[in-house]
Amino acid sequence: MPVTNGLACSEVCKPTAEALSQLQLTSLKNANIYKAQRSVQPIMAVGLAAMGVSILYSDARSLMGWVALVLGGLLALSLVVASRRKQ
């Protein structure tokens, strides 16, 4: 019996096969989100740090510049730690 992106052996198995098919589709969508995060997060880290440096260049006492610089550094550090744990 056909189900979304798959087959079921009988009417009894059809709900389970449909649920598994939906789970597979969701997993594939999540994998694409994960791939996007791997490229967006480093860009965000560099952007925050650059914004902080830019603000501090114009006003060394700016709290916002220090916050952006620290957040960019922390994000970059967390990405490095996370990548080392996966290896």
N, C-alpha and C positions, 0 to 999 in steps of 0.2 A: 504494500500500500504506500503510495507517495505521501511524504510529509515535506515540510519546508526544508529544502536542501538535503533530502535524504529519503530513506525508505524504512518502512516498518513491516515486520513479518505478518502481523495480524492486527485486527481491530483492538485487541487487548494491549498490544505493545505500542500502539499508535501514540497515546499521550506521552509515554516515556521517550519515544523516539523524537517527538516534536520538542519536548523539553531539552533533550540533549542537543538537538539541532540549534535551538535558540541559544543555548550555552556556548556552543562553538562559535556562532556568529558574534556574540558578545565578547568572547575571548579574542577573536581576530580584531575587532574594533579597538579593544583595550591595548593590544600589541602596537597598533598604529599610534595611539596616544603616547605610549611609552617611548616610541622612537622619536616622536616630536619633542618630548620633554628632554631627551638626551641632547638635542641641539639647541633648544630654546633656553634652558637653564644656564649654560655657560655664557650665552650672549647676554642674558640678564645680569649675570655677575659682573661681566666686563662693563656693561652699560652703567650699572649702579656705581661701580668704582670710578669710571670715567666722569660721570656726573658729579660725584663727590670731589674729585680732583679739580674739575672745572669750577665748581662753586668755591672751593677753598682757594683757588688761584685768584679769584676776584675779591674774596673776603675771607681771610684766614681764620677769623673768629666765628664764622657761620656754623651754627649748630647743625643745620640741615646738610651742609657739606660733609661734616664729620659723620653724621648718621648714614648718609648714602655711601660713603667710603667704607665704613665699618660693615654695613649690611652687604655690600658687594664682596668684601673680603671674607665674611662669614659664609656667604653662599658659595664662593669659590672653594673655601676650605672644606665645606660639607660635601661638595662634589668630588673633591680629591679623595676624601676619606671613604665615601661611598664606592668610588671606582676601585680603590685598593681592596675593599672587603669582597668585591665580586670576583677578584682574581684568585 
